[in-house]
């Protein structure tokens, strides 16, 4: 069973990696990271 679970996790990880390499998704990721950084900076004050 562990082999099946590992194979499934590997498949999911590959899909996430492939999606993250697309240009429009990179813009979404960068935007989300910037939003989180802005929120964290606002809470420190």
C-alpha angles and dihedrals in degrees: 000000000000090000091055092048091049091049091050092049091048090052092050092047091052091050092050091048093049092049092048091056093061114103098232091048091049088057090051092049092048090050092050092049091050091051092051092048091050092050093048092048090050093052093053093065 
